[in-house]
Amino acid sequence: MNEELLTVDEVAQILRTTTNTIYRWLRAGKLPGIKLGKEWRIKKEALELKLNENNQVNQLSRSFLDIINPQHDHVLAITNSKDNLYNLEAEFFKKGLSKGYRLFKGCWWQNPDDVRQELTQRGLPVEDLEAKNSLVIVDLLAQYNRSGKNGPVQIWANEIEKTVGLGYTTMWGSGSPHLLSCGGHFPNLVEFERSLDDVLKKLPVVGICPYIFEDISSDCFGQLIELMKHHNSVVFYNDESATLLKNYPVK
């Protein structure tokens, strides 16, 4: 039987994801593959089945983007890996782009050049968008180190003002803090999120704050609850599927 076999690089390019994601799917059995020595090969027929599955999964991941308020929202996102975080940001930005909104990406632990590369690999035309000022990528950690929490908060506010001045009705922005981003002290992070939420409530922006929680321990669970208090909703995102929970604060 003559069946066409594809390399990991070829499959990653077709699915517009990274080779690390493909390797993870292969190891987990989510994508059937054949091991030839140290190299993996994927049957073209198996890939077509995966593409059909992805169409269904993408409907799930898009559903939370359809539920959030397209003109104004502030969403906490929980992922468990860098790949999932970048996948989430790419889907979020593509949705905002489809609505004709300006995009903002704030970097904490991420290197801006790495962000450009990762988002480009996931099908976002980063270079063209930056050239047209339809996307801006900012190092928020550097701003925090210079000015404390007011630095990153002011950057968000300035970019929203600039967005409106350029004729856009709304800005879709993503920041991705680490639990220890604000000087290594979680209370500082909570204070930043509280201040950011106070500002975003008054402005035409859809903001999403993706965090990586590799292991939800008892300490992390408490931190997660604290962060939820300063967002309108929380989305749990894993392997391109998502569940959105609306936040109804208890008075």
Residue pairs with C-beta under 8 A, 6 or more apart in sequence:
3 43
3 44
3 45
4 43
4 44
5 34
5 41
5 42
5 43
5 44
6 14
6 41
6 42
6 43
6 44
6 47
7 39
7 40
7 41
7 42
8 19
8 22
8 23
8 26
8 39
8 40
8 42
9 19
11 22
11 31
11 42
11 47
12 18
12 19
12 21
12 22
14 47
14 51
15 21
15 22
15 50
15 51
15 54
16 121
16 122
16 123
17 83
17 87
17 121
17 122
18 83
18 86
18 118
18 121
20 83
21 83
21 87
22 31
22 40
22 42
23 40
24 30
24 83
25 31
25 50
26 33
26 40
26 42
30 50
30 239
31 42
31 46
31 47
31 50
32 42
32 43
32 46
33 40
33 41
33 42
33 43
33 46
34 40
34 41
34 42
34 43
54 240
57 239
57 240
57 241
58 91
58 240
60 240
60 241
60 242
61 88
61 91
61 237
61 240
61 241
61 242
62 91
62 95
63 242
63 244
64 235
64 242
64 243
64 244
65 91
65 92
65 95
67 244
68 75
68 206
68 233
68 244
69 206
69 232
70 99
70 170
70 206
71 169
71 170
71 204
71 206
72 170
72 203
72 204
72 205
72 206
73 206
73 207
73 232
73 233
74 196
74 197
74 200
74 201
74 205
74 206
74 207
74 208
74 209
74 230
74 231
74 232
75 206
75 207
75 208
75 209
75 231
75 232
75 233
75 234
75 235
75 244
76 208
76 209
76 211
76 227
76 228
76 230
76 231
76 233
76 234
76 235
77 85
77 88
77 208
77 209
77 210
77 211
77 234
77 235
77 236
77 237
78 210
78 211
78 213
78 224
78 234
78 235
78 236
78 237
79 85
79 88
79 210
79 211
79 212
79 213
79 237
79 238
80 212
80 213
80 214
80 238
81 212
81 214
82 212
84 212
84 237
84 238
84 239
84 240
85 176
85 210
85 212
86 118
86 119
86 122
87 122
87 237
87 240
88 208
88 210
88 237
88 242
89 105
89 119
89 174
89 176
89 208
89 210
90 118
90 119
90 122
90 123
90 124
91 240
92 172
92 174
92 208
93 103
93 105
93 119
93 124
93 135
93 172
93 174
94 123
94 124
95 172
96 103
96 170
96 172
96 206
97 103
97 124
97 129
97 134
97 172
99 170
99 172
100 168
101 163
101 168
101 169
101 170
101 171
101 172
101 206
102 133
102 134
102 135
102 136
102 163
102 166
102 168
102 170
102 171
102 172
103 129
103 134
103 135
103 136
103 171
103 172
103 173
104 135
104 136
104 138
104 156
104 159
104 160
104 163
104 171
104 172
104 173
104 174
105 115
105 119
105 135
105 136
105 137
105 138
105 173
105 174
105 175
106 138
106 140
106 152
106 155
106 156
106 173
106 174
106 175
106 176
107 115
107 137
107 138
107 139
107 140
107 141
107 176
108 140
108 141
108 144
108 175
108 176
108 177
108 178
108 181
109 141
109 176
109 177
109 178
109 181
110 176
112 137
112 138
112 139
115 137
116 126
116 127
116 130
116 137
119 126
120 126
120 127
126 135
129 135
130 136
130 137
133 166
136 159
138 155
138 159
140 151
140 152
140 155
140 175
140 177
141 181
143 151
143 152
143 154
143 155
144 151
144 152
144 181
144 182
144 183
144 192
147 154
149 182
149 188
149 191
149 192
149 195
150 195
152 175
152 192
152 196
153 192
153 195
153 196
153 199
156 173
156 175
156 196
156 199
156 200
156 205
156 207
157 199
157 203
159 171
159 173
160 171
160 173
160 203
160 204
160 205
163 170
163 171
163 204
163 205
164 204
169 204
170 204
170 205
170 206
171 204
171 205
171 206
172 205
172 206
173 205
173 206
173 207
173 208
174 207
174 208
174 209
174 210
175 196
175 207
175 208
175 209
176 209
176 210
176 211
177 189
177 192
177 193
177 209
177 211
178 211
178 212
179 186
179 189
179 211
179 220
179 223
180 186
180 189
181 189
182 188
182 189
182 191
182 192
186 223
186 226
189 227
190 226
190 227
190 230
193 209
193 227
193 230
193 231
194 230
196 207
196 230
197 230
197 231
200 207
208 235
209 227
209 231
210 237
211 227
213 220
213 224
216 224
228 234
228 247
229 247
229 249
231 247
232 246
232 247
233 244
233 245
233 246
233 247
234 244
234 245
234 247
235 242
235 243
235 244
235 245
236 242
236 243
236 245
